[in-house]
Amino acid sequence: MTYLGKILVVDDDQNVLELVKLYGEREGFEVVGVNNGDLVLATYDRENPDVVILDIMLPGKDGLTLCRNLRAIRMIPIIMLTAKGDEADRVLGLEMGADDYVSKPFSPRELVARIKAVLRRTQKVDAVANWKLKYPGLEIQADTRRVLIDGEEKEVTPKEFDLLYHLAQYPRRVFTRDELLATVWGYDYFGDQRTVDVHIRRLRTKLASLPHEYLATVWGVGYQFTPPVKGGEATL
């Protein structure tokens, strides 16, 4: 069986830990479980996982705090576990930097599919990996997955990078939310359109120091990347 990577799953429900371990190992993942938020950072440092599954309600540090802590260490893919129908927690998790969320109770097969999808998106090698998209004040490096604003690196999550890079490759083209979900998140993504809105809002905040707003809303349709009229075409 092909080794697909290591999952760190954080949940105080032993049934959830065992379920993720069972289905994850069937598919070729190594699964490490933690049931207390206070143990997560040390376990993360020791195990160096490829993806983290985080419950929000935990003994010790809560999942949202841990999401923020992990983001400060490395841009590792994070999937949040939230109570079914709790939209506020889902949005807050995305705001904290999570790449995806799964509502409880969940299908273990769906969770494994989401894990595979997020790893494909963050580990894929772009066919034009040497490209650097350059716009006034903004540089997007596909090979190193870095975003530079006026020469200074701006920290972005894996999904924020994917979304910004995709839009920047097609300046002024309008994408619907469904198109962005299909292309950036993948056809096997199970989320809703608010995911796109949250990531656009986060990117706008991170690009706010630029004099030009690159991410425009096309009301009733979706979003587009809009460079300045002069000197606004991408170069290598």
C-alpha positions as CSV (number, residue, x, y, z in Angstrom):
1,M,0.0,0.0,0.0
2,T,1.3,3.5,-0.9
3,Y,2.1,5.7,2.1
4,L,0.0,8.9,1.8
5,G,1.2,10.8,4.8
6,K,0.7,11.4,8.5
7,I,-2.6,12.7,10.0
8,L,-2.7,14.3,13.5
9,V,-6.3,14.0,14.7
10,V,-7.3,16.0,17.8
11,D,-10.7,15.0,19.4
12,D,-11.7,14.1,23.0
13,D,-14.1,11.5,21.7
14,Q,-12.3,8.2,21.6
15,N,-14.7,6.8,19.0
16,V,-13.7,9.6,16.6
17,L,-10.0,8.9,17.1
18,E,-10.5,5.2,16.5
19,L,-12.7,5.8,13.5
20,V,-10.3,8.1,11.8
21,K,-7.4,5.8,12.6
22,L,-9.3,2.8,11.1
23,Y,-10.3,4.4,7.9
24,G,-7.1,6.5,7.5
25,E,-4.8,3.5,7.9
26,R,-6.9,1.5,5.4
27,E,-6.1,4.2,2.8
28,G,-2.4,4.4,3.5
29,F,-2.1,7.1,6.1
30,E,-0.3,7.0,9.4
31,V,-2.7,8.4,12.1
32,V,-1.7,9.9,15.4
33,G,-4.5,10.7,17.9
34,V,-4.6,13.3,20.7
35,N,-7.5,13.8,23.1
36,N,-6.4,17.0,24.9
37,G,-5.7,20.4,23.4
38,D,-2.8,21.0,25.8
39,L,-0.9,18.0,24.2
40,V,-1.3,19.1,20.6
41,L,1.7,21.4,20.1
42,A,4.2,19.0,21.6
43,T,2.8,16.1,19.6
44,Y,2.8,18.3,16.5
45,D,6.5,19.1,17.0
46,R,7.4,15.5,17.6
47,E,5.3,13.9,14.9
48,N,5.6,16.5,12.1
49,P,2.2,15.6,10.5
50,D,1.1,16.4,6.9
51,V,-2.4,17.4,7.9
52,V,-4.2,18.2,11.1
53,I,-7.9,17.3,12.0
54,L,-9.0,19.6,14.8
55,D,-12.1,19.4,16.9
56,I,-13.3,22.8,18.2
57,M,-14.5,21.8,21.7
58,L,-11.6,20.2,23.6
59,P,-10.3,19.9,27.1
60,G,-7.3,22.2,27.5
61,K,-6.7,24.5,24.6
62,D,-9.7,24.8,22.2
63,G,-9.5,24.0,18.5
64,L,-9.7,27.6,17.3
65,T,-6.8,28.6,19.5
66,L,-4.8,25.7,18.4
67,C,-5.6,26.5,14.7
68,R,-4.1,29.9,15.3
69,N,-1.1,28.5,17.1
70,L,-0.4,26.0,14.4
71,R,-0.7,28.6,11.7
72,A,2.0,30.6,13.5
73,I,4.4,27.6,13.2
74,R,3.8,26.3,9.6
75,M,1.2,26.6,6.9
76,I,0.1,23.0,7.3
77,P,-3.4,22.0,6.0
78,I,-6.0,22.0,8.8
79,I,-9.5,20.6,8.7
80,M,-11.8,21.6,11.5
81,L,-14.5,19.4,13.1
82,T,-17.6,21.4,14.0
83,A,-21.1,20.6,15.4
84,K,-23.7,19.9,12.7
85,G,-25.3,23.1,11.5
86,D,-23.0,25.4,13.6
87,E,-22.3,27.9,10.9
88,A,-20.7,30.5,13.2
89,D,-18.0,28.0,14.2
90,R,-17.3,27.0,10.6
91,V,-16.9,30.6,9.5
92,L,-14.7,31.4,12.5
93,G,-12.5,28.3,11.9
94,L,-12.0,29.5,8.3
95,E,-11.2,33.0,9.5
96,M,-8.6,31.5,11.9
97,G,-6.9,29.8,8.9
98,A,-8.5,26.4,8.5
99,D,-8.6,25.0,5.0
100,D,-11.7,23.0,5.3
101,Y,-14.3,21.8,7.8
102,V,-16.4,18.7,8.5
103,S,-19.6,18.8,10.4
104,K,-20.3,16.1,13.1
105,P,-21.6,13.5,12.8
106,F,-19.6,12.8,9.7
107,S,-18.9,10.0,7.3
108,P,-15.4,8.7,7.8
109,R,-15.2,8.1,4.0
110,E,-16.0,11.7,3.4
111,L,-13.4,12.9,5.9
112,V,-10.7,10.7,4.3
113,A,-11.8,12.1,0.8
114,R,-11.4,15.6,2.1
115,I,-8.0,14.8,3.6
116,K,-6.8,13.4,0.3
117,A,-8.2,16.4,-1.6
118,V,-6.5,19.0,0.7
119,L,-3.2,17.2,0.4
120,R,-3.5,17.0,-3.4
121,R,-4.1,20.7,-3.6
122,T,-1.2,21.7,-1.3
123,Q,1.3,19.1,-2.6
124,K,0.6,19.4,-6.3
125,V,3.4,20.6,-8.5
126,D,2.2,23.2,-10.9
127,A,3.0,22.7,-14.6
128,V,4.4,26.2,-14.7
129,A,6.1,25.9,-11.3
130,N,8.9,28.4,-12.2
131,W,6.4,31.1,-13.0
132,K,6.4,34.2,-10.8
133,L,3.3,36.3,-11.4
134,K,4.3,39.9,-10.9
135,Y,1.9,42.9,-10.6
136,P,2.6,46.3,-9.1
137,G,3.6,45.8,-5.5
138,L,2.6,42.1,-5.6
139,E,4.5,39.0,-6.6
140,I,3.2,35.4,-6.4
141,Q,5.8,32.7,-6.6
142,A,4.4,29.4,-7.8
143,D,7.6,27.4,-7.2
144,T,8.0,28.4,-3.5
145,R,4.3,29.2,-2.9
146,R,5.3,32.6,-1.5
147,V,3.4,35.9,-1.8
148,L,5.5,39.1,-1.6
149,I,4.0,42.5,-1.0
150,D,6.5,45.3,-1.9
151,G,9.2,42.7,-1.6
152,E,8.2,41.5,1.9
153,E,6.8,38.0,2.3
154,K,3.2,37.9,3.5
155,E,2.1,34.7,5.3
156,V,-0.9,33.0,3.6
157,T,-2.5,29.6,4.1
158,P,-2.2,26.9,1.5
159,K,-5.8,27.5,0.3
160,E,-5.3,31.3,0.3
161,F,-2.3,30.9,-2.0
162,D,-4.2,28.5,-4.3
163,L,-7.1,30.9,-4.6
164,L,-4.9,34.0,-5.2
165,Y,-2.6,32.3,-7.6
166,H,-5.6,30.9,-9.6
167,L,-7.3,34.3,-9.9
168,A,-4.0,36.1,-10.7
169,Q,-3.4,33.7,-13.6
170,Y,-6.5,35.0,-15.3
171,P,-6.7,38.8,-14.7
172,R,-10.1,40.4,-15.2
173,R,-11.8,37.1,-15.8
174,V,-14.9,36.7,-13.6
175,F,-15.2,33.4,-11.7
176,T,-18.4,32.3,-10.0
177,R,-18.1,30.8,-6.5
178,D,-19.0,27.4,-7.9
179,E,-16.2,27.6,-10.4
180,L,-13.7,28.6,-7.7
181,L,-14.9,25.8,-5.5
182,A,-14.5,23.3,-8.4
183,T,-11.1,24.5,-9.5
184,V,-9.4,25.6,-6.3
185,W,-11.0,23.3,-3.8
186,G,-11.6,20.4,-6.2
187,Y,-14.7,18.7,-7.6
188,D,-14.6,16.4,-4.6
189,Y,-15.0,19.3,-2.2
190,F,-18.2,19.1,-0.1
191,G,-18.4,22.6,1.3
192,D,-20.5,25.6,0.5
193,Q,-20.0,29.0,-1.3
194,R,-19.4,30.9,2.0
195,T,-16.0,29.2,2.0
196,V,-14.9,31.2,-1.0
197,D,-16.2,34.5,0.6
198,V,-14.3,33.9,3.8
199,H,-11.0,33.2,1.9
200,I,-11.5,36.3,-0.3
201,R,-12.1,38.4,2.8
202,R,-8.9,37.0,4.5
203,L,-6.8,37.7,1.3
204,R,-8.1,41.2,1.1
205,T,-7.0,41.9,4.6
206,K,-3.6,40.6,3.9
207,L,-3.3,42.6,0.7
208,A,-4.7,45.8,2.3
209,S,-1.4,47.6,2.4
210,L,-1.3,47.8,-1.4
211,P,-2.8,51.0,-2.9
212,H,-4.7,49.0,-5.4
213,E,-7.4,46.4,-4.5
214,Y,-6.7,43.4,-6.6
215,L,-9.7,41.2,-5.6
216,A,-12.9,42.7,-6.9
217,T,-16.5,41.4,-6.2
218,V,-18.7,41.1,-9.2
219,W,-22.1,41.4,-7.6
220,G,-24.4,38.5,-8.3
221,V,-21.7,36.6,-10.1
222,G,-18.4,36.1,-8.1
223,Y,-14.9,37.5,-8.1
224,Q,-12.1,38.6,-10.4
225,F,-8.5,39.7,-10.1
226,T,-8.2,43.2,-11.3
227,P,-4.6,44.6,-11.9
228,P,-4.1,48.4,-12.3
229,V,-4.7,49.5,-15.9
230,K,-1.1,50.5,-16.4
231,G,1.7,48.0,-15.8
232,G,-0.8,45.4,-14.6
233,E,0.0,42.4,-16.7
234,A,1.7,39.4,-15.1
235,T,5.3,38.7,-16.1
236,L,7.7,35.8,-15.5
